[in-house]
Amino acid sequence: MSAGGSGAAGIKALFLAYFTWVGLFSPYLSLYLAAIGLTIAEIGVLLAVPQVLRIVGPPFWGWLADRSGSRVALLRVSSVGALAGALLLPLAGGSFGALMVVLALLYFMTAAQMPIGETIAMHAAGGDAGRYGRIRIWGSAGFIVGVVAMGPVLDAWGMRTLPWWTAAIMLALAASAWRMGAVPAPRAGPPAVRVRERLREPRVLAFFASAFLMLFAHAALYAFLSLYLAQLGYSKTAIGLLWALGVAAEIAIFWAQRRLFERFGAIRLLRASLWVAALRFGLIGLAATWLPALVLAQLLHAVTFGIHHSATVATLQRWFEPAQQARAQALYVTVGYGLGGALGVLVATAVWSAVSPPAAFLVSAAAAALGGWVFRGCREPDGGACGAAA
């Protein structure tokens, strides 16, 4: 089967289903946990569980995918496991221990979707960032479906129904994985540079350090923005629309990003996205009560996620060989979403409790700025030495 035909259609469907679930879970899980009676400390720990699972899950699935070459089969198995986890969620009730176990299962299984899915998507795009963006846009559309549709639904039906909507979306995810056709395995043969050797290069170290800091910075957004805005008096529908605004901006940038990548290159765009993230989180921390500032902050999601994500995938595709792609994507998820995200949630929880909610977002702004500084010396075409004075 061709990389660009049915392969692209299959991964679009997977992205659509997976990010519909993300659109439901990311904005509303903290509100669900609060609705069933958990404390802010318990919520913070439970929201760190998925991040911790991203430390062990993606490397396992990425290694297994590269070693076996059976990427679609692994997507099928993991999606069925995720469905099982979703069905157990309502049975956990308000038990902190049971919720920890169920969320661990759910996030371990969904940890397979992105490293494997991104590898398939970039293969289907032939390494072209513009074509990749038009595949990945389906994930953004799914997120909007999840966040916009579920805001009014949860307002009407109540936060306690969230587990059942989760199970329904996971069923769609499993169905999309089972409908995917076969994807060609990466070419065999020993790599010119092994993964461990590549990871010793200064540019790669700087890249992963900046990824850690970028996802550390985003942790407060993903974990607590909805709760923060609810405390400021925004309705669930308004919160959903603000999330959707960010993803709409993300969709626009995915659709139009080819010219940006052709003109500026992945490295410069990656570096710029870190500085824009510092501005975004500063706005949320200092001016979230002023709607125009909050709208601007959400529009900047086009850069802090859309551009950063595409530039990350393009950079990893350039620096790592075809048979290493799933492991490279998995390592990014582990370092960024796993280590960075988990520590970011714990720090945001501590700062929220000890200082104030706005202070948690100002810490995020500082982390993003530090990431921009770490990545300051990286240049096209090969990423430069990184860390040297620009």
Salt bridges, closest charged atoms under 4 A:
ASP66 OD1 - ARG71 NH2 2.88
ASP66 OD2 - ARG327 NE 2.95
GLU118 OE2 - ARG136 NE 3.66
GLU118 OE2 - HIS309 NE2 2.62
ASP128 OD1 - ARG258 NH2 3.07
GLU201 OE2 - ARG198 NH1 2.72
GLU201 OE1 - ARG203 NE 2.86
GLU250 OE2 - ARG136 NH1 3.93
GLU250 OE1 - HIS301 NE2 3.06
GLU380 OE1 - ARG318 NH1 2.95
